[in-house]
């Protein structure tokens, strides 16, 4: 993506967000802050842990 296209995209996103009513923005924030499952949260650590264990075994 060229930088000009990226700036255009970001400008569109910001303008569309700012045009939303304040109530809708608050609702989106609350939906975004929903707690994540621990399995999803720790999934990113699992491959790293396996890599460390493998290196110790060598």
C-alpha positions as CSV (number, residue, x, y, z in Angstrom):
1,X,0.0,0.0,0.0
2,X,1.4,3.3,-1.0
3,X,1.8,6.0,1.7
4,X,-0.8,8.3,-0.1
5,X,-3.4,5.5,-0.1
6,X,-2.6,4.8,3.6
7,X,-3.1,8.4,4.6
8,X,-6.4,8.4,2.6
9,X,-7.6,5.3,4.4
10,X,-6.7,6.5,7.8
11,X,-8.4,9.8,7.2
12,X,-11.6,8.0,6.2
13,X,-11.5,5.9,9.3
14,X,-10.9,8.8,11.6
15,X,-13.7,10.9,10.0
16,X,-16.2,8.0,10.1
17,X,-15.4,7.4,13.8
18,X,-15.8,11.1,14.7
19,X,-19.1,11.3,12.9
20,X,-20.6,8.6,15.2
21,X,-22.7,9.8,18.1
22,X,-21.0,9.7,21.5
23,X,-23.3,6.9,22.7
24,X,-22.3,4.7,19.8
25,X,-18.6,5.3,20.5
26,X,-19.0,4.4,24.1
27,X,-20.9,1.2,23.1
28,X,-18.0,0.2,20.8
29,X,-15.5,0.8,23.6
30,X,-17.4,-1.4,26.0
31,X,-17.7,-4.1,23.4
32,X,-14.0,-3.9,22.7
33,X,-13.1,-4.3,26.4
34,X,-14.9,-7.6,26.8
35,X,-12.7,-10.0,28.7
36,X,-10.7,-12.5,26.6
37,X,-10.5,-16.2,27.3
38,X,-7.4,-17.3,29.0
39,X,-6.8,-20.0,26.3
40,X,-6.7,-17.3,23.6
41,X,-4.6,-15.1,25.8
42,X,-2.0,-17.7,26.5
43,X,-2.0,-19.3,23.0
44,X,0.7,-16.9,21.9
45,X,3.0,-18.0,24.7
46,X,2.7,-21.7,24.0
47,X,4.8,-21.8,20.8
48,X,7.5,-19.7,22.5
49,X,7.6,-22.1,25.5
50,X,7.9,-25.1,23.2
51,X,10.8,-23.4,21.4
52,X,12.6,-22.7,24.7
53,X,12.1,-26.3,25.8
54,X,13.4,-27.6,22.5
55,X,16.5,-25.4,22.8
56,X,17.2,-26.6,26.3
57,X,17.0,-30.3,25.2
58,X,19.7,-29.7,22.5
